[in-house]
């Protein structure tokens, strides 16, 4: 009988970190004339009740995964989203400040959502040019990508051969996927609240293994 060769399943290479990027749950609504609470110059809204349900669904999905650590950002919506999973696993989330959301300058605190809904000229330019810096006072896409890359590489270097949950923001998921894939900067913007994306990181190399998985939210 001749030797048979079958297709193989993917496994991260030796020494790689397997990062699950979880977008935080839905947050409270923005309202004209009312700013979110602020943290270090950035809007810091709490989870909406629907976001709390999404956080519980994430925890149920991942509670049996062999997760070695959970990371969050400086903003409370990531802490609130991580809390049910951390309780299941008995882990204390660690903070990685470079993975905080895009700094939206004059539009932080909730105004960005209003301007986006109104399709303001600055928002149109930002979208067309794929440049966050078109928003007044906002950080540039290049600055965002540089710090997101640094944060991801720092986590990966600390966790070879481990799977890690990293609760972040929509703009950060988009940046991470664009960095890893070499796509246009905004190609992966719009990940759903509570979704899971996956990066495998070895040294300076990043590989996209999944994007916007919402199976646990249906």
KEBALUM-890624 format. One record per residue: x, y, z of N, C-alpha, C, O in turn. Coordinates in Angstrom, 3 decimals, decimal comma. Layout:
BEGIN
     neast    nnorth       nup    caeast   canorth      caup     ceast    cnorth       cup     oeast    onorth       oup
         X         Y         Z         X         Y         Z         X         Y         Z         X         Y         Z
...
END
This chain:
BEGIN
     neast    nnorth       nup    caeast   canorth      caup     ceast    cnorth       cup     oeast    onorth       oup
     0,850    -1,199     0,000     0,000     0,000     0,000     0,883     1,246     0,000     1,844     1,334     0,764
     0,550     2,202    -0,859     1,375     3,406    -0,966     1,133     4,324     0,231     0,070     4,308     0,850
     2,133     5,107     0,529     2,045     6,056     1,644     1,051     7,161     1,297     0,992     7,615     0,154
     0,268     7,594     2,292    -0,742     8,633     2,074    -0,324     9,931     2,748     0,290     9,932     3,814
    -0,668    11,019     2,107    -0,367    12,347     2,634    -1,662    13,147     2,718    -2,288    13,428     1,696
    -2,056    13,505     3,910    -3,307    14,219     4,118    -3,062    15,691     4,435    -1,961    16,087     4,818
    -4,097    16,479     4,270    -4,017    17,885     4,651    -3,807    17,994     6,156    -4,265    17,150     6,926
    -3,112    19,040     6,555    -2,809    19,218     7,978    -3,587    20,398     8,548    -4,010    21,287     7,808
    -3,771    20,403     9,843    -4,404    21,523    10,534    -3,335    22,520    10,958    -2,196    22,156    11,248
    -3,736    23,789    10,987    -2,794    24,845    11,367    -2,477    24,754    12,857    -3,355    24,492    13,680
    -1,224    24,971    13,182    -0,789    25,132    14,567     0,221    26,268    14,598     1,065    26,351    13,706
     0,162    27,151    15,599     1,146    28,234    15,679     2,559    27,673    15,732     2,781    26,623    16,334
     3,517    28,353    15,115     4,906    27,879    15,176     5,461    27,958    16,593     4,973    28,731    17,418
     6,477    27,161    16,868     7,098    27,147    18,194     7,554    28,542    18,581     8,193    29,240    17,794
     7,219    28,939    19,793     7,629    30,233    20,313     6,663    31,366    20,036     6,846    32,473    20,543
     5,624    31,103    19,227     4,673    32,159    18,874     3,656    32,381    19,993     3,356    31,475    20,770
     3,143    33,588    20,056     2,014    33,909    20,931     0,747    33,925    20,092     0,735    34,451    18,979
    -0,317    33,348    20,631    -1,612    33,253    19,959    -2,541    34,259    20,637    -3,012    34,019    21,749
    -2,804    35,375    19,974    -3,537    36,479    20,587    -4,980    36,521    20,090    -5,229    36,602    18,887
    -5,914    36,467    21,013    -7,329    36,651    20,701    -7,693    38,095    21,013    -7,722    38,496    22,176
    -7,971    38,875    19,973    -8,311    40,281    20,142    -9,827    40,407    20,243   -10,545    40,164    19,272
   -10,298    40,783    21,404   -11,729    40,868    21,681   -12,122    42,339    21,694   -11,570    43,122    22,468
   -13,066    42,719    20,847   -13,556    44,094    20,942   -14,521    44,173    22,125   -15,370    43,302    22,308
   -14,376    45,225    22,918   -15,254    45,405    24,076   -16,725    45,400    23,666   -17,053    45,584    22,494
   -17,593    45,189    24,631   -19,022    45,203    24,376   -19,551    46,598    24,055   -18,859    47,604    24,208
   -20,792    46,616    23,609   -21,452    47,880    23,276   -21,437    48,809    24,490   -21,630    48,372    25,625
   -21,203    50,104    24,231   -21,145    51,073    25,326   -22,369    51,988    25,311   -23,181    51,964    24,386
   -22,471    52,789    26,364   -23,575    53,736    26,473   -23,592    54,667    25,266   -22,570    54,888    24,617
   -24,763    55,203    24,985   -24,930    56,044    23,802   -24,331    57,426    23,995   -24,277    57,949    25,108
   -23,877    58,013    22,878   -23,481    59,420    22,874   -24,725    60,282    22,726   -25,682    59,895    22,054
   -24,708    61,462    23,360   -25,840    62,383    23,295   -25,330    63,795    23,023   -24,325    64,212    23,598
   -26,015    64,532    22,150   -25,565    65,899    21,857   -25,428    66,738    23,120   -26,323    66,768    23,964
   -24,298    67,415    23,234   -24,080    68,324    24,342   -23,667    67,669    25,643   -23,458    68,363    26,638
   -23,544    66,354    25,665   -23,171    65,631    26,882   -21,937    64,787    26,581   -21,984    63,901    25,726
   -20,846    65,052    27,269   -19,617    64,288    27,051   -19,611    63,020    27,900   -20,154    62,992    29,004
   -18,993    61,983    27,370   -18,679    60,826    28,198   -17,727    61,254    29,315   -17,074    62,294    29,222
   -17,655    60,445    30,365   -16,546    60,592    31,310   -15,242    60,488    30,521   -15,180    59,787    29,511
   -14,198    61,184    30,981   -12,941    61,214    30,258   -11,839    60,550    31,075   -11,847    60,601    32,304
   -10,893    59,927    30,377    -9,736    59,295    30,987    -8,520    59,637    30,139    -8,411    59,198    28,994
    -7,608    60,420    30,703    -6,394    60,808    29,979    -6,704    61,402    28,613    -6,017    61,121    27,632
    -7,752    62,232    28,559    -8,100    62,913    27,322    -8,935    62,106    26,352    -9,200    62,570    25,242
    -9,356    60,914    26,735   -10,158    60,077    25,849   -11,503    59,743    26,492   -11,610    59,619    27,712
   -12,522    59,600    25,650   -13,826    59,220    26,147   -13,773    57,856    26,819   -13,143    56,923    26,322
   -14,458    57,759    27,972   -14,391    56,530    28,770   -15,803    56,063    29,156   -16,118    55,962    30,342
   -16,651    55,777    28,159   -18,014    55,353    28,494   -18,041    53,969    29,124   -17,154    53,146    28,899
   -19,071    53,737    29,912   -19,298    52,418    30,498   -20,038    51,527    29,501   -20,565    52,007    28,497
   -20,070    50,238    29,787   -20,844    49,324    28,942   -22,343    49,624    29,054   -22,855    49,934    30,129
   -23,012    49,524    27,940   -24,477    49,495    27,859   -24,930    48,131    28,366   -24,139    47,189    28,309
   -26,152    47,971    28,858   -26,599    46,639    29,276   -26,406    45,559    28,213   -26,101    44,413    28,544
   -26,581    45,914    26,940   -26,329    44,931    25,881   -24,855    44,537    25,851   -24,526    43,386    25,564
   -23,966    45,490    26,147   -22,546    45,185    26,199   -22,213    44,228    27,326   -21,316    43,396    27,193
   -22,931    44,341    28,437   -22,721    43,413    29,547   -23,117    41,999    29,142   -22,454    41,035    29,524
   -24,191    41,870    28,372   -24,600    40,562    27,851   -23,542    40,019    26,900   -23,228    38,829    26,930
   -22,998    40,881    26,063   -21,949    40,452    25,133   -20,703    39,993    25,888   -20,067    39,015    25,498
   -20,356    40,688    26,958   -19,196    40,291    27,758   -19,399    38,904    28,357   -18,469    38,099    28,398
   -20,618    38,625    28,822   -20,922    37,298    29,368   -20,822    36,229    28,285   -20,375    35,113    28,549
   -21,239    36,570    27,065   -21,169    35,612    25,959   -19,717    35,317    25,580   -19,372    34,176    25,273
   -18,877    36,338    25,604   -17,446    36,132    25,354   -16,863    35,189    26,396   -16,108    34,276    26,061
   -17,214    35,410    27,663   -16,701    34,562    28,743   -17,154    33,118    28,569   -16,373    32,189    28,774
   -18,397    32,933    28,196   -18,908    31,572    27,993   -18,176    30,899    26,840   -17,874    29,708    26,903
   -17,893    31,653    25,796   -17,193    31,113    24,621   -15,768    30,685    24,972   -15,300    29,651    24,495
   -15,078    31,469    25,799   -13,643    31,263    26,002   -13,272    30,634    27,338   -12,090    30,410    27,600
   -14,244    30,345    28,182   -13,916    29,900    29,542   -13,180    28,566    29,582   -12,532    28,249    30,580
   -13,270    27,779    28,510   -12,564    26,495    28,475   -11,283    26,557    27,649   -10,581    25,555    27,514
   -10,975    27,732    27,094    -9,729    27,885    26,338    -8,535    27,921    27,299    -8,662    28,393    28,429
    -7,396    27,432    26,861    -6,201    27,450    27,723    -5,530    28,819    27,717    -4,410    28,964    27,228
    -6,208    29,808    28,253    -5,690    31,173    28,233    -4,717    31,394    29,385    -5,023    31,085    30,536
    -3,550    31,929    29,067    -2,522    32,147    30,085    -2,630    33,516    30,734    -2,139    33,708    31,846
    -3,261    34,470    30,065    -3,368    35,824    30,601    -4,477    36,566    29,873    -4,884    36,191    28,773
    -4,957    37,631    30,515    -5,928    38,539    29,917    -5,353    39,941    30,009    -4,886    40,368    31,065
    -5,393    40,653    28,886    -4,954    42,050    28,867    -6,137    42,967    28,562    -7,055    42,597    27,830
    -6,097    44,159    29,131    -7,079    45,204    28,873    -6,319    46,502    28,611    -5,090    46,533    28,684
    -7,050    47,570    28,308    -6,418    48,873    28,106    -6,691    49,745    29,321    -7,180    49,266    30,344
    -6,375    51,012    29,203    -6,603    51,939    30,305    -8,069    52,332    30,446    -8,439    52,962    31,436
    -8,908    51,974    29,481   -10,290    52,449    29,441   -11,249    51,392    30,002   -11,107    50,200    29,729
   -12,222    51,850    30,784   -13,014    50,932    31,612   -13,885    49,962    30,824   -14,212    48,891    31,334
   -14,271    50,300    29,601   -15,102    49,361    28,843   -14,374    48,047    28,585   -15,009    46,998    28,482
   -13,049    48,096    28,481   -12,307    46,842    28,309   -12,245    46,067    29,623   -12,316    44,838    29,621
   -12,116    46,768    30,732   -12,120    46,100    32,042   -13,462    45,426    32,294   -13,514    44,289    32,763
   -14,544    46,128    31,981   -15,882    45,575    32,205   -16,149    44,379    31,301   -16,809    43,422    31,707
   -15,634    44,435    30,074   -15,829    43,311    29,147   -15,016    42,099    29,585   -15,472    40,963    29,459
   -13,819    42,340    30,096   -12,946    41,241    30,513   -13,392    40,588    31,818   -13,048    39,434    32,075
   -14,145    41,302    32,640   -14,429    40,846    34,005   -15,065    39,457    34,085   -14,606    38,649    34,892
   -16,098    39,133    33,294   -16,681    37,786    33,415   -15,699    36,676    33,050   -15,668    35,638    33,711
   -14,896    36,883    32,007   -13,902    35,881    31,608   -12,833    35,743    32,679   -12,423    34,630    33,010
   -12,381    36,861    33,220   -11,361    36,826    34,277   -11,879    36,064    35,494   -11,134    35,314    36,124
   -13,160    36,257    35,826   -13,739    35,553    36,971   -13,789    34,056    36,721   -13,479    33,271    37,617
   -14,176    33,646    35,512   -14,214    32,215    35,167   -12,836    31,577    35,316   -12,712    30,466    35,833
   -11,805    32,284    34,862   -10,466    31,703    34,783    -9,603    31,992    36,004    -8,516    31,431    36,141
   -10,077    32,860    36,889    -9,278    33,205    38,051    -8,040    34,006    37,711    -7,010    33,879    38,373
    -8,136    34,839    36,671    -7,007    35,653    36,234    -7,261    37,126    36,536    -8,403    37,585    36,489
    -6,214    37,854    36,842    -6,291    39,304    37,018    -5,822    39,968    35,734    -4,667    39,789    35,348
    -6,679    40,731    35,057    -6,256    41,365    33,804    -5,076    42,315    33,992    -4,960    42,993    35,013
    -4,215    42,349    32,998    -3,066    43,242    32,977    -3,352    44,373    31,992    -4,084    44,183    31,020
    -2,785    45,529    32,237    -3,039    46,699    31,394    -1,915    46,889    30,382    -0,735    46,871    30,733
    -2,303    47,073    29,117    -1,360    47,467    28,064    -1,874    48,785    27,482    -2,791    48,810    26,662
    -1,254    49,877    27,933    -1,737    51,204    27,579    -1,639    51,546    26,108    -2,429    52,358    25,625
    -0,703    50,962    25,372    -0,546    51,286    23,958    -1,685    50,738    23,096    -1,771    51,063    21,912
    -2,546    49,923    23,666    -3,670    49,368    22,899    -4,981    50,106    23,185    -6,058    49,607    22,857
    -4,893    51,296    23,799    -6,099    52,105    24,005    -6,655    52,552    22,651    -5,975    52,463    21,628
    -7,890    53,029    22,661    -8,564    53,408    21,417    -7,879    54,586    20,729    -7,081    55,302    21,333
    -8,208    54,767    19,462    -7,728    55,923    18,700    -8,042    57,200    19,481    -9,164    57,385    19,953
    -7,052    58,071    19,611    -7,300    59,369    20,242    -7,965    60,273    19,203    -7,373    60,582    18,168
    -9,191    60,691    19,484   -10,004    61,407    18,508    -9,983    62,916    18,686   -10,791    63,625    18,088
    -9,075    63,403    19,497    -8,864    64,841    19,600   -10,114    65,601    19,998   -10,744    65,283    21,007
   -10,477    66,611    19,207   -11,631    67,460    19,506   -12,940    66,678    19,475   -13,951    67,139    20,004
   -12,925    65,514    18,866   -14,154    64,719    18,739   -14,244    63,603    19,767   -15,143    62,766    19,692
   -13,331    63,578    20,718   -13,398    62,546    21,745   -14,527    62,881    22,719   -15,049    63,997    22,709
   -14,904    61,914    23,560   -15,982    62,138    24,514   -17,362    61,867    23,965   -18,358    62,116    24,644
   -17,441    61,351    22,723   -18,725    60,997    22,128   -19,062    61,762    20,868   -19,911    61,331    20,088
   -18,396    62,915    20,653   -18,721    63,734    19,479   -18,417    63,012    18,175   -19,087    63,245    17,169
   -17,407    62,132    18,180   -17,075    61,394    16,954   -18,295    60,658    16,411   -18,544    60,678    15,205
   -19,050    60,014    17,279   -20,210    59,249    16,817   -21,240    60,158    16,153   -21,857    59,790    15,154
   -21,415    61,340    16,718   -22,388    62,277    16,166   -21,918    62,780    14,810   -22,698    62,836    13,859
   -20,639    63,146    14,718   -20,087    63,633    13,458   -20,106    62,548    12,380   -20,356    62,836    11,209
   -19,843    61,304    12,778   -19,886    60,203    11,814   -21,308    60,001    11,301   -21,518    59,803    10,104
   -22,284    60,051    12,206   -23,689    59,880    11,801   -24,132    61,003    10,872   -24,953    60,789     9,981
   -23,583    62,207    11,083   -23,911    63,355    10,232   -23,098    63,359     8,943   -23,347    64,178     8,058
   -22,122    62,447     8,828   -21,221    62,379     7,678   -20,527    63,724     7,452   -20,496    64,249     6,339
   -19,975    64,262     8,537   -19,293    65,556     8,493   -18,139    65,527     7,483   -17,560    64,467     7,243
   -17,797    66,677     6,889   -16,712    66,705     5,889   -15,402    66,117     6,390   -14,706    65,424     5,647
   -15,060    66,390     7,655   -13,819    65,845     8,204   -13,868    64,318     8,271   -12,870    63,642     8,023
   -15,041    63,791     8,610   -15,218    62,341     8,648   -15,112    61,756     7,244   -14,510    60,699     7,055
   -15,685    62,427     6,274   -15,577    61,970     4,889   -14,122    61,911     4,449   -13,701    60,944     3,813
   -13,347    62,952     4,788   -11,930    62,971     4,399   -11,156    61,868     5,109   -10,331    61,190     4,498
   -11,424    61,690     6,399   -10,730    60,635     7,141   -10,985    59,272     6,513   -10,067    58,465     6,366
   -12,208    59,029     6,152   -12,566    57,739     5,552   -11,941    57,590     4,162   -11,397    56,537     3,829
   -12,021    58,646     3,360   -11,495    58,573     1,989    -9,981    58,419     1,971    -9,439    57,674     1,155
    -9,302    59,119     2,865    -7,842    59,085     2,912    -7,307    58,015     3,854    -6,102    57,768     3,902
    -8,212    57,376     4,607    -7,833    56,380     5,613    -6,811    56,980     6,577    -5,764    56,400     6,866
    -7,163    58,159     7,053    -6,262    58,953     7,895    -7,036    59,543     9,069    -7,831    60,468     8,903
    -6,788    58,988    10,272    -7,446    59,498    11,469    -7,098    60,958    11,722    -7,892    61,691    12,311
    -5,931    61,382    11,287    -5,481    62,737    11,532    -6,298    63,809    10,837    -6,092    64,993    11,105
    -7,218    63,442     9,953    -8,121    64,423     9,348    -9,148    64,931    10,353    -9,765    65,973    10,128
    -9,343    64,212    11,458   -10,239    64,660    12,523    -9,479    65,687    13,363    -8,330    65,441    13,731
   -10,094    66,833    13,676    -9,366    67,892    14,388    -8,743    67,413    15,700    -9,443    66,935    16,593
    -7,432    67,546    15,803    -6,715    67,191    17,014    -6,461    65,716    17,216    -5,861    65,337    18,222
    -6,895    64,869    16,301    -6,746    63,420    16,471    -5,325    62,973    16,149    -4,588    63,661    15,442
    -4,953    61,815    16,679    -3,658    61,245    16,323    -3,706    60,736    14,882    -4,781    60,444    14,360
    -2,568    60,634    14,257    -2,517    60,155    12,881    -2,594    58,632    12,833    -2,358    57,951    13,830
    -2,921    58,127    11,681    -2,950    56,681    11,474    -1,573    56,079    11,734    -1,471    55,000    12,317
    -0,518    56,763    11,311     0,844    56,242    11,512     1,176    56,124    12,995     1,774    55,135    13,417
     0,796    57,117    13,784     1,061    57,069    15,230     0,264    55,943    15,870     0,792    55,203    16,699
    -1,005    55,808    15,492    -1,831    54,705    16,008    -1,184    53,364    15,702    -1,041    52,527    16,593
    -0,794    53,154    14,454    -0,219    51,867    14,061     1,084    51,586    14,795     1,351    50,446    15,176
     1,879    52,599    14,990     3,161    52,400    15,682     2,939    51,935    17,117     3,613    51,014    17,576
     2,008    52,555    17,826     1,818    52,152    19,221     1,076    50,824    19,334     1,357    50,041    20,241
     0,135    50,556    18,433    -0,558    49,262    18,461     0,437    48,141    18,182     0,424    47,114    18,860
     1,285    48,333    17,202     2,305    47,322    16,912     3,200    47,100    18,127     3,487    45,957    18,486
     3,640    48,178    18,757     4,514    48,055    19,929     3,818    47,296    21,050     4,428    46,440    21,691
     2,546    47,602    21,292     1,815    46,919    22,351     1,637    45,443    22,080     1,814    44,621    22,980
     1,290    45,096    20,858     1,097    43,687    20,502     2,409    42,910    20,609     2,432    41,797    21,134
     3,492    43,494    20,115     4,783    42,805    20,180     5,255    42,631    21,622     5,893    41,634    21,959
     4,936    43,608    22,468     5,315    43,511    23,871     4,577    42,355    24,552     5,179    41,581    25,296
     3,281    42,245    24,295     2,507    41,134    24,862     3,027    39,805    24,329     3,239    38,861    25,090
     3,230    39,739    23,013     3,674    38,479    22,407     5,020    38,031    22,961     5,224    36,844    23,217
     5,934    38,971    23,146     7,262    38,623    23,654     7,191    38,052    25,062     8,051    37,265    25,458
     6,173    38,444    25,820     6,028    37,973    27,200     5,325    36,622    27,286     5,273    36,017    28,357
     4,779    36,140    26,155     3,957    34,929    26,216     4,239    33,951    25,071     3,317    33,596    24,337
     5,486    33,509    24,902     5,746    32,513    23,853     5,002    31,215    24,152     4,919    30,773    25,297
     4,469    30,623    23,096     3,769    29,330    23,188     2,538    29,399    24,095     2,153    28,397    24,699
     1,926    30,574    24,188     0,724    30,720    25,005    -0,380    31,416    24,215    -0,120    32,172    23,278
    -1,630    31,139    24,622    -2,786    31,838    24,059    -3,237    32,895    25,065    -3,369    32,619    26,257
    -3,467    34,102    24,568    -3,748    35,257    25,410    -5,021    35,939    24,914    -5,222    36,069    23,707
    -5,873    36,371    25,825    -7,027    37,210    25,487    -6,639    38,667    25,675    -6,094    39,044    26,712
    -6,922    39,487    24,662    -6,575    40,908    24,702    -7,837    41,699    24,371    -8,281    41,716    23,223
    -8,412    42,352    25,377    -9,663    43,084    25,180    -9,330    44,515    24,793    -8,719    45,255    25,564
    -9,741    44,898    23,583    -9,322    46,173    23,015   -10,515    46,904    22,403   -11,656    46,716    22,828
   -10,242    47,731    21,413   -11,211    48,661    20,833   -11,317    48,440    19,325   -10,443    47,822    18,716
   -12,392    48,949    18,733   -12,604    48,745    17,304   -11,487    49,292    16,449   -11,041    48,634    15,509
   -11,023    50,506    16,767    -9,929    51,085    15,993    -8,644    50,321    16,135    -7,833    50,278    15,210
    -8,446    49,709    17,301    -7,229    48,925    17,544    -7,293    47,591    16,809    -6,292    47,145    16,247
    -8,464    46,948    16,808    -8,611    45,722    16,022    -8,319    46,016    14,556    -7,586    45,273    13,903
    -8,896    47,104    14,038    -8,655    47,467    12,650    -7,193    47,711    12,359    -6,671    47,264    11,337
    -6,528    48,423    13,260    -5,100    48,698    13,071    -4,285    47,419    13,123    -3,403    47,211    12,290
    -4,569    46,558    14,095    -3,808    45,316    14,243    -3,933    44,429    13,007    -2,942    43,877    12,528
    -5,145    44,298    12,501    -5,353    43,458    11,318    -4,674    44,055    10,084    -4,118    43,326     9,263
    -4,722    45,382     9,958    -4,068    46,021     8,818    -2,552    45,862     8,890    -1,901    45,596     7,880
    -1,996    46,027    10,086    -0,553    45,850    10,263    -0,143    44,432     9,890     0,826    44,225     9,159
    -0,892    43,460    10,400    -0,518    42,058    10,193    -0,689    41,615     8,748     0,097    40,816     8,240
    -1,718    42,135     8,089    -2,029    41,671     6,726    -1,390    42,510     5,640    -1,285    42,066     4,496
    -0,957    43,728     5,980    -0,446    44,633     4,965    -1,538    45,285     4,142    -1,278    45,798     3,053
    -2,766    45,269     4,658    -3,900    45,845     3,932    -3,892    47,364     4,023    -3,034    47,950     4,683
    -4,854    47,999     3,354    -5,074    49,420     3,538    -5,453    49,678     4,999    -6,035    48,804     5,641
    -5,135    50,861     5,534    -5,287    51,090     6,969    -6,683    50,867     7,534    -6,818    50,391     8,661
    -7,728    51,202     6,771    -9,087    51,099     7,298    -9,807    49,829     6,827   -11,009    49,689     7,054
    -9,098    48,911     6,181    -9,758    47,740     5,583   -10,496    46,889     6,606   -11,518    46,285     6,282
    -9,991    46,831     7,840   -10,587    45,978     8,866   -11,327    46,782     9,931   -11,674    46,232    10,976
   -11,577    48,065     9,693   -12,361    48,827    10,648   -13,801    48,302    10,667   -14,309    47,823     9,653
   -14,446    48,398    11,823   -15,846    47,988    11,908   -16,076    46,635    12,540   -17,165    46,080    12,393
   -15,093    46,075    13,242   -15,327    44,822    13,964   -16,482    45,009    14,943   -16,614    46,071    15,552
   -17,309    43,996    15,097   -18,494    44,087    15,943   -18,128    44,098    17,419   -17,114    43,525    17,816
   -18,945    44,744    18,223   -18,778    44,679    19,672   -18,879    43,238    20,139   -19,808    42,520    19,766
   -17,913    42,812    20,964   -17,908    41,443    21,465   -17,322    40,432    20,510   -17,296    39,241    20,822
   -16,849    40,867    19,348   -16,271    39,942    18,368   -14,866    39,523    18,784   -14,219    40,172    19,606
   -14,412    38,413    18,187   -13,077    37,883    18,462   -12,299    37,798    17,146   -12,763    37,194    16,178
   -11,130    38,399    17,122   -10,203    38,268    15,997    -8,940    37,602    16,533    -8,712    37,572    17,742
    -8,124    37,071    15,630    -6,984    36,273    16,088    -5,722    36,600    15,312    -5,720    36,631    14,082
    -4,643    36,845    16,055    -3,320    37,054    15,486    -2,339    36,063    16,096    -2,383    35,794    17,297
    -1,471    35,532    15,280    -0,350    34,734    15,776     0,903    35,556    15,542     1,178    35,981    14,420
     1,668    35,778    16,615     2,815    36,686    16,566     4,079    35,928    16,973     4,137    35,314    18,038
     5,075    35,984    16,112     6,376    35,377    16,392     7,448    36,386    16,023     7,596    36,736    14,852
     8,202    36,859    17,018     9,171    37,914    16,752     8,457    39,149    16,245     7,521    39,634    16,880
     8,894    39,665    15,100     8,252    40,832    14,503     7,183    40,451    13,482     6,584    41,324    12,853
     6,945    39,164    13,316     6,006    38,686    12,304     4,617    38,474    12,899     4,479    37,896    13,977
     3,584    38,943    12,191     2,199    38,759    12,619     1,409    38,088    11,504     1,538    38,446    10,334
     0,594    37,118    11,878    -0,226    36,388    10,914    -1,682    36,491    11,347    -2,007    36,210    12,500
    -2,559    36,893    10,433    -3,991    36,938    10,716    -4,571    35,535    10,611    -4,436    34,881     9,576
    -5,220    35,067    11,680    -5,855    33,750    11,678    -7,372    33,835    11,844    -8,060    32,817    11,768
    -7,891    35,024    12,068    -9,335    35,165    12,176    -9,717    36,621    12,366    -8,938    37,416    12,893
   -10,933    36,969    11,929   -11,412    38,340    12,070   -12,912    38,354    12,310   -13,674    37,713    11,586
   -13,334    39,099    13,345   -14,743    39,406    13,588   -15,612    38,167    13,776   -16,716    38,087    13,237
   -15,113    37,214    14,537   -15,886    36,007    14,869   -16,967    36,398    15,880   -16,671    36,853    16,985
   -18,226    36,210    15,475   -19,368    36,590    16,320   -20,284    35,412    16,616   -21,429    35,608    17,026
   -19,798    34,193    16,415   -20,662    33,019    16,550   -21,284    32,928    17,934   -22,411    32,453    18,072
   -20,570    33,375    18,962   -21,065    33,309    20,330   -22,106    34,366    20,651   -22,729    34,324    21,713
   -22,300    35,314    19,743   -23,221    36,429    19,996   -24,596    36,220    19,380   -25,517    36,991    19,652
   -24,747    35,197    18,559   -26,012    35,011    17,840   -27,077    34,443    18,758   -28,208    34,220    18,327
END
